Amino acid sequence: MKRATPITDPKHIVITGATSGLGRALAIGYARPGRMLSLAGRNTARLEEVAIACQSAGAEVHTVTLDVTDAAAMEAWLAQSDSARPIDILIANAGVGGAAALAPPTGEDGPQARNIFSVNTVGVINTVIPVTPRIVARGRGQIVIIGSIQDSLGVPQSPVYCASKAAVQIYGEGLRRLLAVQGVGVTVVRPGFIDTPMSQSLAMPRPFCWSPERAAEKVINEVRKGAAQITFPWPLRLFLGLQKFAPVWLTDFVIARSMRMGWAPPALPDPDEADQRRSR
Ligand SMILES: NC(=O)c1ccc[n+]([C@@H]2O[C@H](COP(=O)([O-])OP(=O)(O)OC[C@H]3O[C@@H](n4cnc5c(N)ncnc54)[C@H](OP(=O)(O)O)[C@@H]3O)[C@@H](O)[C@H]2O)c1
């Protein structure tokens, strides 16, 4: 299969969710003289703080305060950004997760579930679709979708979050195969825990947690090589890879066991208590 030509020295990088965590670290990691950064988020003050950090590293920075669920605003902003300078790398990073995506014992309610899908899935589509025809016409560009390692395993803590990330993983995979022949690359990033406000909001252990800077460096280095998929950290990648071959009962057992050991958010009932309730 034909592979897209990697973008080794991007001149214009667009990042959504640049006000915090991974998006912020990516913006700072990409910042250097000769580069334009177009950064989006909802929090204007934090966006300004990131812009100043990137400018002090020599980058030309443009910021916009917007919500990725607003398709019309996204289309207008992305068209304007691409016309100002052709977008080389587009990073659909904005997302909701952590405590905001935890399922109560009865499962997520409608507003919570719709919000997770609106931001994590429709928000990615709102970011990618307006730019795709433009970079396909140029035959050059890299689309980067920030998913999650949780895309391959439905965990009881956050079924809708897992589904929203599974959707963008499959979307990115199909899009990569579609656009490769046109010279355009698509990368899906599948991180484990990153030490950001999102994961910090979880009152549970975060094994193999990476700093945002380490995660951003990994993403930047792999995107430069035109990677199709970036999954980290390797122990979780290995575990989830093996899990695919395990019988369902074994996966259920391991998840239930890890919950008993306290690897579960407080919103869920204690499994022992739940077992006792069922046997009454
Ligand atoms: N942290 C982890 O452990 C982890 C693990 C796997 C995957 N990820 C993924 O990595 C990405 C970045 O997350 P993070 O850890 O850096 O979280 P974070 O620190 O909470 O940052 C989330 C970013 O998304 C933006 N955002 C949220 N809702 C938005 C909306 N409706 N419109 C526009 N922007 C919005 C936020 O901007 P404002 O606050 O300004 O709105 C913020 O900049 C997400 O897609 C997340 O799912 C994170």
The ligand as a MOL file (V3000), in Angstrom:
LIG
                    3D

  0  0  0     0  0            999 V3000
M  V30 BEGIN CTAB
M  V30 COUNTS 48 52 0 0 0
M  V30 BEGIN ATOM
M  V30 1 N -4.6500 12.3230 30.3650 0
M  V30 2 C -4.7410 11.0600 30.0420 0
M  V30 3 O -4.4370 10.1780 30.8600 0
M  V30 4 C -5.2060 10.6720 28.6590 0
M  V30 5 C -5.1090 9.3250 28.3040 0
M  V30 6 C -5.5200 8.9330 27.0460 0
M  V30 7 C -5.9890 9.8700 26.1480 0
M  V30 8 N -6.0590 11.1740 26.5010 0 CHG=1
M  V30 9 C -6.5880 12.1230 25.5170 0
M  V30 10 O -5.6640 13.1830 25.3250 0
M  V30 11 C -6.3720 14.3460 24.9160 0
M  V30 12 C -5.9150 15.5300 25.7640 0
M  V30 13 O -6.3180 15.3040 27.0890 0
M  V30 14 P -5.4970 15.8460 28.3550 0
M  V30 15 O -5.1170 14.6990 29.1530 0
M  V30 16 O -4.4640 16.8010 27.8970 0 CHG=-1
M  V30 17 O -6.6840 16.5820 29.1290 0
M  V30 18 P -6.8650 18.0520 29.7050 0
M  V30 19 O -5.6320 18.5190 30.3460 0
M  V30 20 O -8.1350 18.0170 30.4520 0
M  V30 21 O -7.0720 18.9110 28.3650 0
M  V30 22 C -8.2170 18.7550 27.5790 0
M  V30 23 C -8.2040 19.8360 26.5150 0
M  V30 24 O -9.3770 19.6800 25.7060 0
M  V30 25 C -10.0250 20.9390 25.6090 0
M  V30 26 N -11.4710 20.7860 25.4920 0
M  V30 27 C -12.3000 20.0170 26.2580 0
M  V30 28 N -13.5540 20.1360 25.8240 0
M  V30 29 C -13.5230 21.0040 24.7720 0
M  V30 30 C -14.4980 21.5240 23.9050 0
M  V30 31 N -15.8000 21.1760 24.0170 0
M  V30 32 N -14.1210 22.3830 22.9350 0
M  V30 33 C -12.8250 22.7390 22.7960 0
M  V30 34 N -11.8420 22.2850 23.5840 0
M  V30 35 C -12.1970 21.4290 24.5650 0
M  V30 36 C -9.6640 21.6720 26.9010 0
M  V30 37 O -9.7410 23.0580 26.6370 0
M  V30 38 P -10.5940 24.0790 27.5390 0
M  V30 39 O -10.4730 23.6210 28.9590 0
M  V30 40 O -9.9740 25.4020 27.2740 0
M  V30 41 O -11.9730 23.9420 27.0100 0
M  V30 42 C -8.2270 21.2350 27.1100 0
M  V30 43 O -7.3550 22.0680 26.3780 0
M  V30 44 C -7.8610 14.0210 25.0540 0
M  V30 45 O -8.4000 13.6880 23.7890 0
M  V30 46 C -7.8680 12.8020 25.9490 0
M  V30 47 O -9.0070 12.0000 25.7860 0
M  V30 48 C -5.6730 11.6160 27.7400 0
M  V30 END ATOM
M  V30 BEGIN BOND
M  V30 1 1 1 2
M  V30 2 2 2 3
M  V30 3 1 2 4
M  V30 4 1 4 5
M  V30 5 2 4 48
M  V30 6 2 5 6
M  V30 7 1 6 7
M  V30 8 2 7 8
M  V30 9 1 8 9
M  V30 10 1 8 48
M  V30 11 1 9 10
M  V30 12 1 9 46
M  V30 13 1 10 11
M  V30 14 1 11 12
M  V30 15 1 11 44
M  V30 16 1 12 13
M  V30 17 1 13 14
M  V30 18 2 14 15
M  V30 19 1 14 16
M  V30 20 1 14 17
M  V30 21 1 17 18
M  V30 22 2 18 19
M  V30 23 1 18 20
M  V30 24 1 18 21
M  V30 25 1 21 22
M  V30 26 1 22 23
M  V30 27 1 23 24
M  V30 28 1 23 42
M  V30 29 1 24 25
M  V30 30 1 25 26
M  V30 31 1 25 36
M  V30 32 1 26 27
M  V30 33 1 26 35
M  V30 34 2 27 28
M  V30 35 1 28 29
M  V30 36 1 29 30
M  V30 37 2 29 35
M  V30 38 1 30 31
M  V30 39 2 30 32
M  V30 40 1 32 33
M  V30 41 2 33 34
M  V30 42 1 34 35
M  V30 43 1 36 37
M  V30 44 1 36 42
M  V30 45 1 37 38
M  V30 46 2 38 39
M  V30 47 1 38 40
M  V30 48 1 38 41
M  V30 49 1 42 43
M  V30 50 1 44 45
M  V30 51 1 44 46
M  V30 52 1 46 47
M  V30 END BOND
M  V30 END CTAB
M  END
